Amino acid sequence: MALHFIDTYKVSHKLGWGEKKTFKELAKECGLEEVDTRRMIRLAMTHYLFTEPEEGYVMHTAGSFELVRNSLLEAWIGLMIKENWPPMLKVSLQN
């Protein structure tokens, strides 16, 4: 879910390396509500994507910045999220 959010709204591209922004600034740049942006970015933080160096501010980690730096990785994640994940949710594991 966090990767889908980051990919859909290109959140990684809204920050530069070493730059920090408030959740409010980031939400505005993405055209989203602050509460939703905060919730999804904090979910991403549980996977070491982005960090909150001080209360209410967002910065890149090496992992989240790699999505900006490496277009092939970003494309692969987009493919996995948009093409592979939806059908995988419909696979039944019952015998």
Summary of the structure (lengths in Angstrom):
residues: 95
radius of gyration: 14.3
end to end distance: 27.8
largest distance: 50.8
contacts: 252
relative contact order: 0.18
helix: 60%
strand: 6%
